[in-house]
Amino acid sequence: MKTRPTVKKAVLAYSGGLDTSIIVPWLKNEYKCEVVCFCANLGQEDELIGLEEKALASGASKCYVEDLRHEFLTEYVFPTMQAGAIYEREYLLGTSFARPIIAKHMVRIAELEGADAVAHGATGKGNDQVRFELTVMALNPRLHIIAPWREWNIKGRVDALDYAAEHNVPVKATMARIYSQDKNLWHLSNEGGPLEDPWNEPPADMFEWTTNPEDAPDQPEYVELEFAQGLPTHVNGEALDPVPLVKMLNELGAKHGVGRVDIVENRLVGMKSRGVYETPGGTILYHGHQALEQLCLDRNTLQFKQQAALKFAELVYNGQWFTPLREALSAFVSHTEQTITGAVRLKLYKGNIILAGRKSPHSLYRQDIVTFEEGDYDHADAHGFIRLFGLPLKVQALTREK
């Protein structure tokens, strides 16, 4: 077993959930160190109420709660959306890019406090341990990293609940509702409990955000988005800053049951896991952004960008945000976004997003060329194009005849 380092002060990435709540007394008991809690406000809303008091009551010497929502959207979420990055066809990476910003500021707080260690509540089975620790290694490799789930004797949620009860730590999780949840401005995720059997349909009461599509309004609702160089700026003609813009789209999407995803995904550590995600506003933004790119990007750029999006998603999912490759891909994406300016009209209806219109001053769509009516195109030109395009096939066929 690895020898534990001597630690005087540790900064804990604190959410107030089951795992991080019991880590405070555990660190004090096992490492005999001072514990400073850090919570990044990424849009958890009611989960932040009383958080500082709870941390102090659990034994922390101090608790930082900082509003990072704007930075979260502008420096992590929107760049990922602009890249078109989606992990394994469906997951919009809501937890994945939340971890680097949390770890970045955890390192900052550690340096501010003169701490010699950081700690997190990610399990030894999951992706988050990698995301936290790669960020710390990239930004301050001298800090010790403590991952209690890789050290303690607590084996699962049941043991964790028992530990919380033993140390009088109040927690939201119960045996009846034992999901592992992550919530921020972009999404709400659920894992564990009945979801561990992929045959089980997600319980209706698990969805805390979006309306059941069957119960959504019987009338569709239109929403118009405006983008400037790939960044969303307006909703239904109203100019909005990033945080209120995403909040408005979340309300619209949730109302119509938009953004539910049930996926069995491949974790970085080698196992498959099942997650159920609610990403109402983000799903709307992805649809709108993709519609504008179809209009404004040339074929080669769009097709190459689709390939780059797969790698971008992989890097984000694997916690490799602070890497040269991710930064290089972001530079490429940023260049492609220069012409992604315009408006998109979408129709929301019972869990569906239906594209209803798009326009842009940089549109490469030319009605006078593509029209079925008389236009600025000579059909005879296609004859020579096809002869040359098919010439390799013709040569192969002639060769086979010989």
GIRACOR-V444423 format. One record per residue. RES is the residue in three letters. PSI is psi in degrees with one decimal (NA if undefined). BURIAL is # if it has 24 or more other ideal C-beta (glycine too) atoms within 12 Angstrom, else .. Layout:
BEGIN
((RES	PSI	BURIAL) (RES	PSI	BURIAL))
END
This chain:
BEGIN
((MET	137.9	.) (LYS	137.2	.) (THR	133.5	.) (ARG	138.3	.) (PRO	157.2	.) (THR	121.9	.) (VAL	131.6	#) (LYS	-40.2	.) (LYS	133.1	#) (ALA	140.7	#) (VAL	121.5	#) (LEU	128.4	#) (ALA	109.0	#) (TYR	128.6	#) (SER	-17.2	#) (GLY	0.5	#) (GLY	-175.6	#) (LEU	-52.7	#) (ASP	-53.0	#) (THR	-25.9	#) (SER	-41.3	#) (ILE	-13.6	#) (ILE	-31.0	#) (VAL	-58.3	#) (PRO	-30.5	#) (TRP	-44.0	#) (LEU	-41.6	#) (LYS	-38.1	#) (ASN	-41.3	.) (GLU	-38.4	.) (TYR	-9.3	#) (LYS	38.7	.) (CYS	161.4	#) (GLU	141.7	#) (VAL	123.2	#) (VAL	125.1	#) (CYS	143.9	#) (PHE	124.8	#) (CYS	125.1	#) (ALA	122.0	#) (ASN	101.9	#) (LEU	14.9	#) (GLY	25.4	#) (GLN	-15.9	#) (GLU	-112.2	.) (ASP	-18.6	.) (GLU	-17.0	#) (LEU	-13.5	#) (ILE	124.6	.) (GLY	12.5	.) (LEU	-44.8	#) (GLU	-44.7	#) (GLU	-39.4	.) (LYS	-41.7	#) (ALA	-45.1	#) (LEU	-39.7	.) (ALA	-26.3	.) (SER	-11.1	#) (GLY	-0.1	#) (ALA	147.1	#) (SER	-23.4	#) (LYS	154.4	#) (CYS	118.1	#) (TYR	131.5	#) (VAL	112.5	#) (GLU	137.0	#) (ASP	105.2	.) (LEU	18.1	#) (ARG	-43.9	#) (HIS	-47.3	#) (GLU	-40.8	#) (PHE	-47.7	#) (LEU	-46.5	#) (THR	-29.1	#) (GLU	-11.9	#) (TYR	-54.8	#) (VAL	-55.8	#) (PHE	-41.5	#) (PRO	-35.1	#) (THR	-39.9	#) (MET	-42.5	#) (GLN	-32.2	#) (ALA	-14.1	#) (GLY	22.7	#) (ALA	122.7	#) (ILE	125.3	#) (TYR	124.5	#) (GLU	50.4	#) (ARG	-20.2	.) (GLU	-30.6	.) (TYR	122.2	#) (LEU	20.0	#) (LEU	29.4	#) (GLY	-37.9	#) (THR	-34.8	#) (SER	-49.8	#) (PHE	0.0	#) (ALA	-29.3	#) (ARG	-42.0	#) (PRO	-39.2	#) (ILE	-37.0	#) (ILE	-47.6	#) (ALA	-36.8	#) (LYS	-47.9	#) (HIS	-24.1	#) (MET	-41.2	#) (VAL	-42.1	#) (ARG	-44.6	#) (ILE	-39.1	#) (ALA	-42.6	#) (GLU	-38.0	.) (LEU	-39.2	.) (GLU	-7.8	#) (GLY	28.3	.) (ALA	152.9	#) (ASP	4.7	#) (ALA	157.9	#) (VAL	155.8	#) (ALA	153.5	#) (HIS	164.8	#) (GLY	18.0	#) (ALA	143.8	#) (THR	165.3	#) (GLY	-2.8	#) (LYS	-13.0	#) (GLY	-176.6	#) (ASN	-28.6	#) (ASP	-32.9	#) (GLN	-39.3	#) (VAL	-43.7	#) (ARG	-44.1	#) (PHE	-50.2	#) (GLU	-33.7	#) (LEU	-37.5	#) (THR	-45.0	#) (VAL	-42.5	#) (MET	-35.8	.) (ALA	-32.1	.) (LEU	-30.1	#) (ASN	86.0	#) (PRO	-7.1	.) (ARG	-13.2	.) (LEU	136.9	#) (HIS	146.6	#) (ILE	123.0	#) (ILE	123.4	#) (ALA	89.0	#) (PRO	-34.4	#) (TRP	-18.2	#) (ARG	0.9	.) (GLU	-41.9	.) (TRP	176.0	#) (ASN	1.0	.) (ILE	123.9	#) (LYS	-18.2	.) (GLY	-169.5	#) (ARG	-37.3	#) (VAL	-47.0	.) (ASP	-38.5	.) (ALA	-40.3	#) (LEU	-39.7	#) (ASP	-41.3	.) (TYR	-41.7	#) (ALA	-43.2	#) (ALA	-40.4	.) (GLU	-34.8	.) (HIS	14.5	#) (ASN	42.9	.) (VAL	116.9	#) (PRO	132.8	.) (VAL	156.8	#) (LYS	-36.7	#) (ALA	146.1	#) (THR	170.8	.) (MET	-28.0	.) (ALA	-27.6	.) (ARG	87.9	.) (ILE	23.5	#) (TYR	147.7	#) (SER	116.0	#) (GLN	151.9	#) (ASP	125.9	#) (LYS	135.8	#) (ASN	-172.4	#) (LEU	-21.4	#) (TRP	-36.4	#) (HIS	172.8	#) (LEU	125.9	#) (SER	152.0	#) (ASN	133.8	#) (GLU	162.8	#) (GLY	-174.9	#) (GLY	-137.8	#) (PRO	-15.6	.) (LEU	-14.8	#) (GLU	-17.1	#) (ASP	110.0	.) (PRO	-14.6	.) (TRP	-20.4	.) (ASN	128.9	.) (GLU	139.5	.) (PRO	130.4	#) (PRO	142.3	.) (ALA	-35.9	.) (ASP	-4.1	.) (MET	-32.9	#) (PHE	109.5	#) (GLU	-7.3	#) (TRP	-58.1	#) (THR	146.5	#) (THR	141.7	#) (ASN	124.3	#) (PRO	-33.2	#) (GLU	-26.5	.) (ASP	1.5	.) (ALA	163.7	#) (PRO	144.7	.) (ASP	-11.0	.) (GLN	133.1	.) (PRO	159.8	.) (GLU	133.3	#) (TYR	142.8	#) (VAL	134.6	#) (GLU	125.4	#) (LEU	143.4	#) (GLU	138.3	#) (PHE	146.8	#) (ALA	114.4	#) (GLN	45.5	#) (GLY	-1.7	#) (LEU	134.1	#) (PRO	135.4	#) (THR	-31.0	#) (HIS	148.5	#) (VAL	119.7	#) (ASN	41.9	.) (GLY	-4.2	.) (GLU	122.4	.) (ALA	129.0	.) (LEU	143.0	.) (ASP	164.0	.) (PRO	-46.2	#) (VAL	-53.6	#) (PRO	-28.8	.) (LEU	-48.3	#) (VAL	-37.7	#) (LYS	-41.3	#) (MET	-43.5	#) (LEU	-33.7	#) (ASN	-42.8	#) (GLU	-45.0	#) (LEU	-47.5	#) (GLY	-42.3	#) (ALA	-38.5	#) (LYS	-36.7	#) (HIS	14.2	#) (GLY	27.3	#) (VAL	142.0	#) (GLY	14.6	#) (ARG	133.8	#) (VAL	131.8	#) (ASP	109.2	#) (ILE	139.6	#) (VAL	110.2	.) (GLU	161.3	#) (ASN	109.6	.) (ARG	156.2	#) (LEU	-34.3	#) (VAL	-2.3	.) (GLY	-12.3	.) (MET	161.4	.) (LYS	145.3	.) (SER	157.2	#) (ARG	131.1	#) (GLY	143.8	#) (VAL	120.5	#) (TYR	146.0	#) (GLU	115.8	#) (THR	69.3	#) (PRO	-55.3	#) (GLY	-39.1	#) (GLY	-38.0	#) (THR	-39.1	#) (ILE	-44.8	#) (LEU	-41.6	#) (TYR	-44.9	#) (HIS	-44.9	#) (GLY	-44.2	#) (HIS	-42.9	#) (GLN	-37.1	#) (ALA	-39.5	#) (LEU	-37.8	#) (GLU	-37.3	#) (GLN	-34.0	#) (LEU	-34.1	#) (CYS	-16.8	#) (LEU	140.2	#) (ASP	163.7	.) (ARG	-49.3	.) (ASN	-44.2	.) (THR	-44.6	#) (LEU	-43.7	.) (GLN	-38.1	.) (PHE	-35.9	.) (LYS	-33.6	#) (GLN	-39.1	.) (GLN	-43.6	.) (ALA	-32.0	#) (ALA	-35.6	#) (LEU	-43.5	.) (LYS	-39.2	#) (PHE	-45.5	#) (ALA	-40.7	#) (GLU	-43.3	#) (LEU	-43.6	#) (VAL	-46.3	#) (TYR	-37.7	#) (ASN	4.6	#) (GLY	17.8	#) (GLN	47.5	#) (TRP	-46.6	#) (PHE	63.4	#) (THR	154.0	.) (PRO	-36.9	.) (LEU	-43.3	.) (ARG	-40.9	#) (GLU	-38.2	.) (ALA	-41.8	.) (LEU	-38.0	#) (SER	-35.4	#) (ALA	-41.6	.) (PHE	-47.1	#) (VAL	-44.5	#) (SER	-38.8	.) (HIS	-39.1	.) (THR	-19.5	#) (GLU	-3.4	#) (GLN	-29.5	.) (THR	5.9	#) (ILE	70.8	#) (THR	131.0	#) (GLY	-163.4	#) (ALA	148.4	#) (VAL	135.8	#) (ARG	124.5	#) (LEU	148.9	#) (LYS	124.0	#) (LEU	128.2	#) (TYR	111.0	#) (LYS	57.7	#) (GLY	-5.1	#) (ASN	150.4	.) (ILE	116.3	#) (ILE	121.8	.) (LEU	124.9	#) (ALA	-9.4	.) (GLY	152.6	.) (ARG	149.4	#) (LYS	151.3	.) (SER	142.6	#) (PRO	-14.4	.) (HIS	16.2	#) (SER	134.9	#) (LEU	2.7	.) (TYR	123.2	.) (ARG	108.1	.) (GLN	-33.6	.) (ASP	-19.3	.) (ILE	-43.1	.) (VAL	-13.9	.) (THR	146.4	.) (PHE	-13.4	.) (GLU	-178.8	.) (GLU	129.1	.) (GLY	-169.8	.) (ASP	65.5	.) (TYR	131.4	.) (ASP	111.2	.) (HIS	-27.9	.) (ALA	-23.0	.) (ASP	-26.5	.) (ALA	-25.8	.) (HIS	-52.1	.) (GLY	-36.3	.) (PHE	-46.8	.) (ILE	-38.3	.) (ARG	-43.6	.) (LEU	-39.9	.) (PHE	-35.1	.) (GLY	2.2	.) (LEU	-43.4	.) (PRO	-38.9	.) (LEU	-39.6	.) (LYS	-41.9	.) (VAL	-42.7	.) (GLN	-43.1	.) (ALA	-42.7	.) (LEU	-36.5	.) (THR	-41.0	.) (ARG	-35.9	.) (GLU	-34.5	.) (LYS	NA	.))
END
